Amino acid sequence: MSENVVFRSAYRDDLPAIVRMLADDELARSRETTSPDSADVYSAAFEAIDRDNNNHLIVGLVDDMVIAVLQLTFIPNLTYSGGWRAQIEGVRVERSLRGEGIGHKLIAYAIDRARGRRCAIVQLTTDKRRPDVVSFYESLGFRASHEGMKLWL
């Protein structure tokens, strides 16, 4: 299956599939919703991402069906001699297709995009309650070099 995956920027019509994948996660169920009442919120977020040249919502497709997603954000920095960072967020692969190498290809695609923008670092966060996901990122060369902190507003 993973040999048939193609990646491209997300279109507005992809949004229902993207939100469904984001919500299909044990930890995300408390923060995501597929309720029709939430469509406007997700649409507004999509529009903001789509308008920003440093934000990219990337989808993976097989036979024109959205089966993977991530958000890639390019962040300018003064550190690393003014080097840019690429931040990966919201990584999901269709539940029934996990373990087939699609996630590896999706992350590799994002890393290639970061290299193309001459980023000094590709960074991401993952919840500590997901040891299998931590292992997945480690298998791709990511290392837990910093302690991440968040303040919920």
Secondary structure by P-SEA (a helix, b strand, c coil): cccccccccccccaaaaaaaaaaccccccccccccccaaaaaaaaaaaaaacccccbbbbbcccccccbbbbbbbbcccccbbbbbbbccccccccccccaaaaaaaaaaaaaaaaacccccccccccccaaaaaaaaaacccccbbbbbbcc
